[in-house]
Amino acid sequence: MRDKIKVMIVDDHSLMREGLARILELEDNITVVAEACDGVEAIEFFKKMDIDVILLDINMSNMNGIETLRALKNMDSSSKIIMLTIYDEREYLIETLNLGANGYMLKDSESSSLISAIINVYKGGSYVHPNLAGELLKEINRKKESKSSKRGLNSLTKREYEVLSLIADGLSNKEISERLFISEKTVKNHVSSILRKLDLSDRTQAAIYAYKNNVKKI
């Protein structure tokens, strides 16, 4: 006989805990082994029991879900944690996933989605409520762009970085040459190199790039 997925429900509303427990106990491959009313009680259960998946409410008194998530992940990363919440806000999603949550589900989800999420994270996958999938994709793309920008700046020489900083200040090639004590032709060469390395088309784009990426003034 296959082992059942052992689940702990953590929510400060008893009706929510009872309702979730009844839904989960209908499944042949899932069993609810603990119900906690807050983060403190959840941690006590966690220390004593073997738990596969934790359903963790974000908004709880005494010790909220984010604090509990952080504490649980510091203790043991093997248990999977699904945040269960009424909040469909990007900030909560990103913060909890960055802390190591394996899933993020809204409380108005269908029971079939909850079951699928539990099974999926138990097997090593992840789950994000469909309403927030777009926000997660935006965050992933933002991180990719940030990494790409850092790689771009790292490709510049020290002199090119200085030239970029002065371009951002609105200086002309002549003014840059006077500031750096180099020829105007050398400045033009540096500008061309900067545009090529950062995949930019003109000085205006270079100035905007410098501003967005916090290029320091010299």
C-alpha positions as CSV (number, residue, x, y, z in Angstrom):
1,M,0.0,0.0,0.0
2,R,1.4,3.4,-1.0
3,D,2.2,5.8,1.8
4,K,-0.2,8.7,2.2
5,I,1.0,12.4,1.9
6,K,1.1,13.7,5.4
7,V,-0.3,17.2,5.6
8,M,-0.4,19.9,8.3
9,I,-3.0,22.7,8.1
10,V,-2.0,26.0,9.7
11,D,-4.8,28.6,10.0
12,D,-6.1,30.7,12.8
13,H,-9.8,30.1,11.7
14,S,-11.1,26.8,13.0
15,L,-13.8,26.6,10.4
16,M,-11.1,26.9,7.6
17,R,-9.0,24.2,9.2
18,E,-12.0,21.9,9.6
19,G,-13.2,22.5,6.1
20,L,-9.8,21.8,4.6
21,A,-9.3,18.7,6.7
22,R,-12.6,17.3,5.5
23,I,-11.7,17.9,1.8
24,L,-8.3,16.4,2.2
25,E,-9.4,13.3,4.1
26,L,-11.7,12.3,1.2
27,E,-8.5,11.6,-0.8
28,D,-7.1,8.1,-0.6
29,N,-3.5,9.3,-0.9
30,I,-3.6,12.3,1.6
31,T,-4.0,12.3,5.4
32,V,-4.1,15.3,7.7
33,V,-1.8,14.6,10.6
34,A,-1.9,18.0,12.4
35,E,-3.9,21.2,12.6
36,A,-2.3,24.4,14.1
37,C,-4.0,27.7,15.0
38,D,-0.8,29.8,14.5
39,G,2.9,29.7,13.7
40,V,4.0,28.9,17.2
41,E,1.8,25.8,17.4
42,A,2.8,24.8,13.9
43,I,6.5,24.8,14.8
44,E,5.8,22.6,17.8
45,F,4.0,20.1,15.7
46,F,6.7,20.2,13.1
47,K,9.4,19.4,15.7
48,K,7.5,16.3,16.8
49,M,6.0,14.9,13.6
50,D,6.9,13.7,10.2
51,I,5.1,16.1,7.8
52,D,5.3,16.1,4.0
53,V,3.3,19.2,3.0
54,I,2.2,22.2,5.1
55,L,-0.7,24.4,4.2
56,L,0.2,27.8,5.7
57,D,-2.0,30.8,6.1
58,I,-0.3,34.1,5.7
59,N,-2.5,36.4,7.9
60,M,-2.4,34.9,11.4
61,S,-2.1,36.5,14.9
62,N,0.7,35.6,17.3
63,M,3.1,34.5,14.5
64,N,2.1,35.2,10.9
65,G,2.7,32.9,7.9
66,I,5.7,34.7,6.5
67,E,7.5,34.6,9.9
68,T,6.5,30.9,10.2
69,L,7.7,30.1,6.7
70,R,11.0,31.6,7.5
71,A,11.4,29.7,10.7
72,L,10.3,26.4,9.2
73,K,12.7,26.7,6.3
74,N,15.6,27.5,8.6
75,M,14.8,24.3,10.5
76,D,14.3,21.9,7.7
77,S,13.9,22.4,3.9
78,S,12.6,18.9,3.1
79,S,8.9,19.6,4.0
80,K,7.0,21.4,1.2
81,I,5.0,24.5,2.1
82,I,2.0,25.9,0.2
83,M,0.9,29.4,1.2
84,L,-2.9,29.6,1.5
85,T,-4.2,33.1,1.5
86,I,-6.9,35.6,0.4
87,Y,-4.2,37.9,-0.9
88,D,-3.7,38.0,-4.7
89,E,-0.9,40.6,-4.4
90,R,2.4,40.3,-6.2
91,E,4.4,41.4,-3.1
92,Y,3.2,38.5,-1.0
93,L,3.8,36.0,-3.8
94,I,7.3,37.1,-4.5
95,E,8.3,37.4,-0.8
96,T,7.1,33.9,0.1
97,L,8.6,32.3,-3.0
98,N,11.9,34.0,-2.3
99,L,11.7,32.6,1.3
100,G,11.3,29.1,-0.1
101,A,7.6,28.4,-0.4
102,N,6.8,25.7,-2.9
103,G,3.3,27.0,-3.7
104,Y,1.0,29.9,-3.4
105,M,-2.8,29.3,-3.5
106,L,-5.8,31.6,-3.0
107,K,-8.4,30.4,-0.5
108,D,-11.2,30.7,-3.1
109,S,-9.6,28.1,-5.2
110,E,-11.5,24.9,-6.1
111,S,-10.8,21.8,-4.0
112,S,-9.4,20.0,-7.1
113,S,-6.8,22.7,-7.5
114,L,-5.7,22.3,-3.9
115,I,-5.4,18.5,-4.2
116,S,-3.3,18.9,-7.4
117,A,-1.1,21.5,-5.7
118,I,-0.4,19.2,-2.8
119,I,0.5,16.3,-5.0
120,N,2.6,18.4,-7.3
121,V,4.7,20.0,-4.6
122,Y,5.1,16.7,-2.8
123,K,6.6,15.3,-6.0
124,G,9.1,18.1,-6.2
125,G,7.1,20.6,-8.3
126,S,5.6,23.9,-7.5
127,Y,2.2,25.6,-7.8
128,V,1.2,29.2,-8.3
129,H,-2.5,30.2,-8.5
130,P,-3.3,31.0,-12.2
131,N,-4.4,34.5,-11.3
132,L,-0.8,35.3,-10.2
133,A,1.1,33.3,-12.8
134,G,1.5,36.5,-14.9
135,E,3.0,38.4,-12.0
136,L,5.5,35.6,-11.4
137,L,6.5,35.7,-15.0
138,K,7.0,39.5,-14.8
139,E,9.3,39.0,-11.8
140,I,11.3,36.3,-13.5
141,N,11.8,38.6,-16.6
142,R,12.7,41.5,-14.3
143,K,15.4,39.4,-12.7
144,K,16.7,38.3,-16.0
145,E,16.9,41.9,-17.2
146,S,18.7,43.0,-14.0
147,K,21.3,40.2,-14.4
148,S,21.7,41.1,-18.1
149,S,22.2,44.8,-17.2
150,K,24.9,43.9,-14.6
151,R,26.7,41.7,-17.1
152,G,26.6,44.6,-19.6
153,L,28.1,47.1,-17.1
154,N,30.8,44.5,-16.1
155,S,31.8,44.3,-19.8
156,L,32.8,48.0,-19.8
157,T,36.4,49.1,-19.1
158,K,37.0,51.5,-16.3
159,R,37.4,54.3,-18.8
160,E,34.2,53.4,-20.7
161,Y,32.4,53.4,-17.4
162,E,33.7,56.9,-16.7
163,V,32.6,58.0,-20.2
164,L,29.1,56.5,-19.7
165,S,28.8,58.4,-16.4
166,L,29.6,61.7,-18.1
167,I,27.2,61.0,-21.0
168,A,24.5,60.6,-18.4
169,D,25.5,64.0,-17.0
170,G,24.8,65.4,-20.5
171,L,28.4,66.2,-21.4
172,S,29.4,66.4,-25.1
173,N,32.4,64.5,-26.5
174,K,34.5,67.6,-26.3
175,E,33.6,68.3,-22.7
176,I,34.3,64.6,-21.8
177,S,37.7,64.8,-23.5
178,E,38.5,67.9,-21.5
179,R,37.3,66.3,-18.2
180,L,39.2,63.1,-18.7
181,F,42.3,64.6,-20.4
182,I,41.9,62.4,-23.5
183,S,41.4,63.3,-27.2
184,E,37.9,63.8,-28.6
185,K,38.6,61.0,-31.1
186,T,39.3,58.6,-28.2
187,V,36.1,59.7,-26.6
188,K,34.2,58.9,-29.8
189,N,35.8,55.4,-29.8
190,H,34.8,54.8,-26.2
191,V,31.2,55.9,-27.0
192,S,31.0,53.5,-30.0
193,S,32.3,50.7,-27.8
194,I,29.8,51.5,-25.0
195,L,26.9,51.5,-27.4
196,R,28.0,48.2,-29.0
197,K,28.6,46.4,-25.6
198,L,25.3,47.5,-24.1
199,D,23.4,47.0,-27.4
200,L,22.2,50.7,-27.5
201,S,21.6,52.8,-30.5
202,D,22.5,56.4,-29.4
203,R,23.7,58.6,-26.5
204,T,20.2,59.2,-25.3
205,Q,19.7,55.5,-24.7
206,A,23.1,55.3,-23.0
207,A,22.1,58.1,-20.6
208,I,18.8,56.3,-19.8
209,Y,20.6,53.1,-19.3
210,A,23.1,54.7,-17.0
211,Y,20.2,56.2,-14.9
212,K,18.3,52.9,-14.7
213,N,21.4,51.0,-13.6
214,N,22.6,53.5,-11.1
215,V,25.9,54.3,-12.8
216,K,27.8,56.4,-10.3
217,K,28.9,59.9,-11.2
218,I,32.7,60.6,-11.3
